[in-house]
Amino acid sequence: MMFDEIFKTKVSELWNLFSVTGGLNHRGEKGSFREEFVKQLFVSVLPRHYGIGSGVVVDKWGRQSPQVDLVIYDRRRMPPLLERDGHGIYPIDSVLRVIEVKSCVDTAAIDQFFRQAWAFHPSNSDGLKMASSGNLSGGHANYPLCGMFGFSTNISDFKAAVSSRKGDIKSAHVYCDGKGVVMLGRESDSLISLSDRVEDMKYFVAVFIGAIEDCANSRSNFRPLDWFTFKNKDK
């Protein structure tokens, strides 16, 4: 299929460009290239009504997420509160996917990822909450799906390391080069490892955004009144 071949070529080109930056000593610049690599994988396949940025996710009541490497949001629901050069502040009502990008995935990185994922979990009483009721039964909506993309790891049993640290997170996707994709589920977790790096990356991208339209459709339409507060005149 032409689409498949073009995407595979894109992955190979991006990986080659990323590999050239391996000799850089500046950690900030290496991190920027790392995130841009993953961003371009998703830009290649996402419709234009989805935006991708990085920064902080907030809710109406002032709760904030940790710093997020990549945010995929729905431009139709609500725009970023502030955004410049791809960095901004994003309302959770429009955020559909959250991605953490790591050069090397160790146990500390996995723990950090799950702390971030917990901030977006609907069962977290201290986590971010949507201002508008959703389109699902009872006014519910799907909260952002969290994922992690790792370029390397020294962990031998990668699936066990991820599964043992997930806590109450029952849905997340974790990719690491050379290991494959760990998919967390409510009943059990699975590791998908295909024939090579390109196939694994293709699978991660496909499954991570596979149900993004369902997530978007679970949200309400743009309702700015839900985000504003009003004060009456003193009598």
Sine and cosine of phi, psi and omega as CSV:
sin_phi,cos_phi,sin_psi,cos_psi,sin_omega,cos_omega
0.00,0.00,0.67,-0.75,-0.06,-1.00
-0.90,0.44,-0.67,0.74,-0.01,-1.00
-0.85,0.53,-0.71,0.70,-0.03,-1.00
-0.90,0.44,-0.70,0.72,-0.03,-1.00
-0.92,0.40,-0.64,0.77,0.02,-1.00
-0.91,0.42,-0.68,0.74,0.01,-1.00
-0.91,0.42,-0.65,0.76,0.04,-1.00
-0.88,0.48,-0.64,0.76,0.04,-1.00
-0.90,0.43,-0.65,0.76,0.02,-1.00
-0.88,0.47,-0.70,0.72,0.01,-1.00
-0.87,0.48,-0.71,0.70,-0.02,-1.00
-0.89,0.45,-0.67,0.74,0.02,-1.00
-0.90,0.44,-0.71,0.70,0.00,-1.00
-0.89,0.45,-0.66,0.75,-0.01,-1.00
-0.90,0.44,-0.65,0.76,0.02,-1.00
-0.90,0.44,-0.67,0.75,0.03,-1.00
-0.91,0.42,-0.66,0.75,0.02,-1.00
-0.89,0.45,-0.66,0.75,-0.05,-1.00
-0.89,0.46,-0.53,0.85,0.00,-1.00
-0.89,0.45,-0.48,0.88,-0.05,-1.00
-0.99,0.13,0.00,1.00,-0.07,-1.00
-0.87,0.49,-0.43,0.90,-0.03,-1.00
-1.00,0.09,-0.04,1.00,0.01,-1.00
-0.92,0.39,0.65,-0.76,0.01,-1.00
-1.00,-0.04,-0.32,0.95,-0.06,-1.00
-0.99,0.14,0.93,-0.36,-0.08,-1.00
-0.89,0.45,-0.59,0.81,-0.01,-1.00
-0.90,0.44,-0.68,0.73,0.01,-1.00
-0.93,0.37,-0.65,0.76,0.05,-1.00
-0.88,0.47,-0.63,0.77,0.04,-1.00
-0.90,0.43,-0.62,0.78,0.01,-1.00
-0.91,0.43,-0.68,0.73,0.04,-1.00
-0.90,0.44,-0.64,0.77,0.01,-1.00
-0.86,0.51,-0.74,0.67,-0.01,-1.00
-0.94,0.35,-0.60,0.80,0.01,-1.00
-0.90,0.43,-0.59,0.81,0.05,-1.00
-0.85,0.53,-0.78,0.63,-0.03,-1.00
-0.92,0.39,-0.64,0.76,0.02,-1.00
-0.84,0.54,-0.71,0.70,-0.05,-1.00
-0.92,0.39,-0.48,0.88,0.10,-1.00
-0.86,0.52,-0.68,0.74,-0.04,-1.00
-0.98,0.17,-0.58,0.81,0.06,-1.00
-0.85,0.53,-0.54,0.84,-0.05,-1.00
-0.89,0.45,-0.41,0.91,-0.14,-0.99
-0.84,-0.55,-0.23,0.97,-0.07,-1.00
-0.99,0.11,0.65,-0.76,0.13,-0.99
-0.88,0.47,0.35,-0.94,-0.11,-0.99
-0.92,0.39,-0.33,0.94,0.00,-1.00
-0.98,0.21,0.02,1.00,0.15,-0.99
-0.96,-0.27,0.71,-0.71,0.06,-1.00
-0.95,-0.31,0.39,-0.92,0.05,-1.00
-0.77,-0.64,0.81,-0.59,0.04,-1.00
-0.58,-0.81,-0.17,-0.98,0.09,-1.00
-0.63,-0.78,0.40,-0.92,-0.01,-1.00
0.54,-0.84,-0.78,-0.62,-0.08,-1.00
-0.77,-0.64,0.65,-0.76,0.09,-1.00
-0.98,-0.18,0.69,-0.72,-0.05,-1.00
-0.76,-0.65,0.28,-0.96,0.15,-0.99
-0.87,-0.49,0.05,-1.00,-0.08,-1.00
-0.86,0.51,-0.50,0.86,-0.13,-0.99
-1.00,-0.06,0.16,0.99,0.10,-1.00
1.00,-0.03,0.01,1.00,0.06,-1.00
-0.95,0.32,0.58,-0.81,-0.06,-1.00
-0.79,-0.61,0.54,-0.84,0.11,-0.99
-0.99,0.13,0.26,-0.96,0.25,-0.97
-0.88,0.48,0.20,-0.98,0.08,-1.00
-0.83,0.56,0.75,-0.66,-0.06,-1.00
-0.93,-0.38,0.78,-0.63,-0.02,-1.00
-0.92,0.40,-0.74,0.67,0.01,-1.00
-0.65,-0.76,0.71,-0.70,0.04,-1.00
-0.84,-0.54,0.79,-0.61,0.14,-0.99
-0.97,-0.25,0.84,-0.54,-0.08,-1.00
-0.76,-0.65,0.32,-0.95,-0.04,-1.00
-0.99,-0.12,0.92,-0.38,-0.02,-1.00
-0.89,0.45,-0.38,0.93,-0.06,-1.00
-0.98,0.21,-0.38,0.92,-0.08,-1.00
-1.00,0.08,-0.83,0.55,-0.02,-1.00
-0.31,-0.95,0.73,-0.68,-0.03,-1.00
-0.97,0.25,0.25,-0.97,0.12,-0.99
-0.84,0.54,0.58,-0.82,0.05,-1.00
-0.93,0.38,-0.61,0.79,0.12,-0.99
-0.56,-0.83,0.60,-0.80,0.07,-1.00
-0.35,-0.94,0.71,-0.71,0.07,-1.00
-0.54,-0.84,0.80,-0.60,0.02,-1.00
0.81,0.59,0.63,0.78,0.07,-1.00
0.99,0.15,0.04,1.00,0.04,-1.00
-0.90,-0.43,0.71,-0.70,-0.05,-1.00
-0.22,-0.98,-0.22,-0.98,0.05,-1.00
-0.88,-0.47,0.84,-0.54,-0.16,-0.99
-0.87,-0.49,0.79,-0.62,0.06,-1.00
-0.95,0.31,0.70,-0.72,-0.07,-1.00
-0.88,0.48,-0.42,0.91,-0.01,-1.00
-0.87,0.49,-0.36,0.93,0.01,-1.00
-0.93,-0.36,-0.08,1.00,-0.07,-1.00
-1.00,0.09,0.80,-0.60,-0.08,-1.00
-0.93,-0.36,-0.51,0.86,-0.02,-1.00
-0.63,-0.78,0.58,-0.82,0.02,-1.00
-0.75,-0.66,0.75,-0.66,-0.09,-1.00
-0.79,-0.62,0.79,-0.61,0.13,-0.99
-0.98,-0.17,0.73,-0.68,-0.05,-1.00
-0.90,-0.44,0.79,-0.62,-0.06,-1.00
-0.76,-0.65,0.70,-0.71,0.10,-1.00
-0.92,0.38,-0.71,0.71,0.03,-1.00
-0.73,-0.68,0.82,-0.57,-0.03,-1.00
-1.00,-0.08,0.94,-0.33,0.14,-0.99
-0.92,-0.40,-0.08,-1.00,-0.06,-1.00
-0.91,0.41,-0.54,0.84,0.04,-1.00
-0.91,0.42,-0.63,0.78,0.02,-1.00
-0.92,0.40,-0.62,0.79,0.03,-1.00
-0.91,0.42,-0.69,0.72,0.03,-1.00
-0.87,0.49,-0.68,0.74,0.03,-1.00
-0.88,0.47,-0.66,0.75,0.02,-1.00
-0.87,0.49,-0.70,0.71,-0.03,-1.00
-0.95,0.31,-0.48,0.88,0.14,-0.99
-0.90,0.43,-0.64,0.76,0.05,-1.00
-0.91,0.41,-0.71,0.71,0.00,-1.00
-0.87,0.49,-0.58,0.82,0.00,-1.00
-0.90,0.43,-0.51,0.86,0.03,-1.00
-0.89,0.45,-0.41,0.91,-0.02,-1.00
-0.97,-0.23,0.10,1.00,-0.07,-1.00
-0.99,0.12,0.76,-0.65,-0.04,-1.00
-0.89,0.45,-0.35,0.93,0.01,-1.00
-0.99,0.11,-0.13,0.99,0.00,-1.00
-0.99,0.15,0.94,-0.34,-0.05,-1.00
-0.90,0.44,-0.41,0.91,0.02,-1.00
-0.99,-0.13,0.03,1.00,-0.05,-1.00
-0.99,0.13,0.05,-1.00,-0.01,-1.00
-0.93,0.36,0.61,-0.79,-0.01,-1.00
-0.80,-0.60,0.55,-0.84,0.02,-1.00
-0.98,0.20,0.59,-0.81,0.00,-1.00
-0.98,0.21,-0.52,0.86,-0.08,-1.00
-0.97,-0.26,0.58,-0.81,0.10,-0.99
-0.93,0.37,0.47,-0.88,-0.06,-1.00
-1.00,-0.08,-0.07,-1.00,-0.05,-1.00
-1.00,-0.09,-0.02,1.00,0.03,-1.00
-0.99,0.10,0.11,-0.99,-0.02,-1.00
-0.83,0.56,0.71,-0.70,0.01,-1.00
0.97,0.25,0.22,0.98,0.00,-1.00
0.98,0.19,0.25,0.97,-0.01,-1.00
-0.98,0.17,0.28,-0.96,0.07,-1.00
-0.60,-0.80,0.41,-0.91,0.06,-1.00
-0.97,0.26,0.77,-0.64,0.04,-1.00
-0.99,0.10,0.25,-0.97,-0.07,-1.00
-0.85,0.52,0.66,-0.75,0.15,-0.99
-1.00,0.10,0.72,-0.69,-0.05,-1.00
-0.97,-0.25,0.59,-0.81,0.03,-1.00
-0.62,-0.79,0.36,-0.93,0.07,-1.00
-0.77,-0.64,0.66,-0.75,0.04,-1.00
-0.87,-0.49,0.89,-0.46,-0.02,-1.00
-0.91,-0.42,0.63,-0.78,-0.01,-1.00
-1.00,-0.03,-0.31,0.95,0.03,-1.00
-0.27,-0.96,0.26,-0.96,0.08,-1.00
-0.34,-0.94,0.48,-0.88,0.13,-0.99
-0.97,-0.22,0.06,1.00,-0.02,-1.00
-0.98,0.22,0.79,-0.62,-0.04,-1.00
-0.98,0.22,-0.81,0.59,0.01,-1.00
-0.99,-0.14,1.00,0.07,-0.16,-0.99
-0.92,0.38,-0.69,0.72,-0.01,-1.00
-0.87,0.49,-0.69,0.72,-0.01,-1.00
-0.90,0.44,-0.63,0.77,-0.01,-1.00
-0.90,0.43,-0.64,0.77,0.01,-1.00
-0.94,0.33,-0.75,0.66,-0.07,-1.00
-0.89,0.46,-0.60,0.80,-0.07,-1.00
-0.95,0.30,-0.24,0.97,-0.07,-1.00
-0.92,-0.39,0.08,1.00,-0.16,-0.99
-0.97,0.26,-0.36,0.93,0.00,-1.00
0.86,0.51,-0.82,-0.57,-0.02,-1.00
-1.00,0.00,0.08,1.00,0.00,-1.00
-0.99,0.17,0.91,-0.42,-0.08,-1.00
-0.96,-0.28,-0.08,1.00,-0.02,-1.00
-0.57,-0.82,0.92,-0.40,0.04,-1.00
-0.20,-0.98,0.39,-0.92,0.02,-1.00
-0.83,-0.56,0.77,-0.64,-0.04,-1.00
-0.80,-0.60,0.88,-0.47,0.05,-1.00
-0.95,-0.30,0.61,-0.79,0.17,-0.99
-0.57,-0.82,0.73,-0.69,-0.02,-1.00
-0.85,0.53,0.75,-0.66,-0.01,-1.00
1.00,0.05,-0.17,0.99,-0.01,-1.00
-0.91,-0.41,-0.61,0.79,-0.07,-1.00
0.94,-0.34,-0.46,-0.89,-0.09,-1.00
-0.86,-0.51,0.86,-0.51,0.12,-0.99
-1.00,-0.04,0.83,-0.56,0.00,-1.00
-0.92,-0.39,0.90,-0.43,0.02,-1.00
-0.99,0.14,0.66,-0.75,0.02,-1.00
-0.73,-0.69,0.22,-0.98,-0.02,-1.00
-0.93,0.38,-0.59,0.81,-0.04,-1.00
-1.00,-0.07,-0.70,0.71,-0.03,-1.00
-0.41,-0.91,0.31,-0.95,0.04,-1.00
-0.97,-0.25,0.42,-0.91,-0.02,-1.00
-0.68,-0.73,0.45,-0.89,0.09,-1.00
-0.90,-0.44,0.86,-0.52,0.05,-1.00
-0.96,-0.28,0.91,-0.42,0.03,-1.00
-0.79,-0.62,0.91,-0.42,-0.09,-1.00
-0.99,-0.16,-0.37,-0.93,-0.21,-0.98
-0.96,0.28,-0.48,0.88,-0.02,-1.00
-0.33,-0.95,-0.01,-1.00,-0.05,-1.00
-0.83,0.55,-0.73,0.69,-0.06,-1.00
-0.89,0.46,-0.69,0.73,0.00,-1.00
-0.90,0.43,-0.65,0.76,0.03,-1.00
-0.90,0.44,-0.68,0.74,0.02,-1.00
-0.91,0.42,-0.67,0.74,0.07,-1.00
-0.83,0.56,-0.71,0.71,-0.04,-1.00
-0.91,0.42,-0.69,0.72,0.00,-1.00
-0.86,0.51,-0.75,0.66,-0.01,-1.00
-0.87,0.49,-0.71,0.71,-0.07,-1.00
-0.90,0.44,-0.71,0.70,-0.06,-1.00
-0.97,0.23,-0.51,0.86,-0.07,-1.00
-0.94,0.35,-0.57,0.82,0.02,-1.00
-0.95,-0.30,0.13,0.99,-0.09,-1.00
-0.86,0.52,-0.60,0.80,-0.03,-1.00
-0.94,-0.35,0.44,0.90,-0.08,-1.00
-0.92,0.39,-0.53,0.85,0.04,-1.00
-0.92,0.39,-0.63,0.78,0.06,-1.00
-0.88,0.47,-0.66,0.75,0.04,-1.00
-0.89,0.45,-0.71,0.71,0.01,-1.00
-0.89,0.46,-0.67,0.74,-0.04,-1.00
-0.95,0.33,-0.28,0.96,0.05,-1.00
-0.98,0.22,-0.25,0.97,-0.02,-1.00
-1.00,0.05,0.39,-0.92,0.06,-1.00
-0.97,0.26,0.26,-0.97,0.13,-0.99
-0.94,0.35,0.19,-0.98,-0.03,-1.00
-0.85,0.53,0.88,-0.48,0.00,-1.00
-0.74,-0.67,0.99,0.10,-0.07,-1.00
-0.87,0.48,-0.45,0.89,0.01,-1.00
-0.87,0.49,-0.47,0.88,0.00,-1.00
-0.94,0.35,-0.32,0.95,-0.05,-1.00
-0.98,-0.21,-0.23,0.97,0.02,-1.00
-1.00,-0.09,0.47,-0.88,0.17,-0.98
-0.87,-0.50,0.51,-0.86,-0.08,-1.00
-0.77,-0.64,0.57,-0.82,0.02,-1.00
-0.89,-0.46,0.70,-0.72,0.09,-1.00
-0.98,0.19,0.41,-0.91,0.11,-0.99
-0.92,0.40,0.59,-0.81,0.06,-1.00
-0.91,0.41,0.67,-0.75,0.00,-1.00
-0.98,-0.20,0.00,0.00,0.00,0.00
